[in-house]
Amino acid sequence: KVFAGIVFQGDDFSGYFILQPYIPPNVISTFIFALFTLIFSALFSAKLYIFLLAITLNSGCVRYLRYHSTLSETSICVIAFILTCNLHFVSAYLNFMTGVAFVLHAIVTIRQHDWETNIFALAASFVIAYLCHFFAIFTFGFYFLIYYLYEKRYLDLTRFALSIVPTFILFAHYLTNKTLPFDNRIPSDLPLWAVLTWSPL
């Protein structure tokens, strides 16, 4: 709600919140909520996000299992349901689960369209995974690293390594600019879970 107010409505909340000039990791749910609250109430936006996340996560599990296994449709559906209703989803770790859902879809889509050597597709996937959660970056990177090594496509590892450079740049920019210079009393390692940070009155 605060993010939407500042970004889309021009409300600075009397200077209580400020918009920092960097893009931190784990921010995807904040941005999506902000978009939803432009149309719906905050409570309905939360319910809508969780509903869409459940569908995306379940369909991602189904697509991944269909592509990588020879299980029956019934088995795939049962396993996908169990994987969807996991502890992290029930605990509402939204960025984490959004990252898992995205990686499942991204892996299958890239493999189906033979985009394994498309540096732009890989780079875009890494950036989106960065916005979701670091686990998503690790999972996506580890999968394709094993894939290239298993297929002995060693030259493609160069493109793969280059595709993560934009994500490193975003993270480096975040690390070098995440301090809060307006008040020395606030520790510089204050957790920044979203684009918005606290500012003293």
Secondary structure, 3 states (H helix, E strand, C coil): CHHHHHHHHCCCHHHCEEECCCCCCCCHHHHHHHHHHCCCCHHHHHHHHHHHHHHHHHHHHHHHHHHHCCCCHHHHHHHHHHHHCCHHHHCCCHHHHHHHHHHHHHHHHHHHCCCCCCHHHHHHHHHHHHHHCHHHHHHHHHHHHHHHHHCCCCCHHHHHHHHCHHHHHHHHHHHHHCCCCCCCCCCCCCCCCCCEEECCC
